[in-house]
């Protein structure tokens, strides 16, 4: 049987309220990163690459609200993946890297490979946005790690 550290055991005692707070605070970074990447890099590229689609990459309140829900769900999944890794490895840099890299693969690599494979984006564009998304997920995992530390030290 795997020997759990006291830090690992204390992580499992987080309440749903604590998990929600950590998710919402981490979401501030994720939403900021997503909006920046979308407005500065993704939107202009999509408007060129998919110019034949009416109102592609349109910026309206309903679209931004949906992206807000999507970003919060994305963050919740990132935080949950961090928590799972922390159960196995403790709250360490290794956990931050593993959970950040896995989140990146699950959410962004699969998405951009699918987009490029369906010719909805250029392969050269995926090579630009994927490193930025990796930075986003690694920082999100780091933020989750620090916030978990605050809750488990109490």
Steps between C-alpha positions, in 0.01 A plus 500: 500500500618852425612698804312831503659809650308710750486779239341262251243386755417858596435590136221244487317680782425810292134590508300566184492867607882513517526328162259754352696795644828359364337446161358852486828663606701292252237585240599867520834408342352256249230744383753782464737278303221365279360844418845638421591205276161517329497874432865539402578172324207263438224736386702673225620161369150349504357802318753446221497119490120471525406819314230312307307437824253782573576689823792271589668586830225750573523683833161520667387478862342152464820366343715646778264359765529154344880534491487604867315180588740300281805659666365432848427136409849473351649640821296265717633205301858633527467542877345154535784347298750681722321361807514146359873532430556647847333193650760281330812719523429761768490873437835530322652660190475158337123507557474853359689393186313170451154650553580806287640290215212251515243781502674650198489169312137422590357844433719683251711252303195286420296809408758656268592169335130447432458852365802468270408147393154621391665793320328747735842636595845489347760261645747788517253684724476210746877523542454863611207461740598172666809632684292790634234257620770291672617806690138566600442149636832489686429834667144387582638185665752710693222731624290199602801356683554820701131529584482134608801563724313784670200279572700197615721695741199623698 
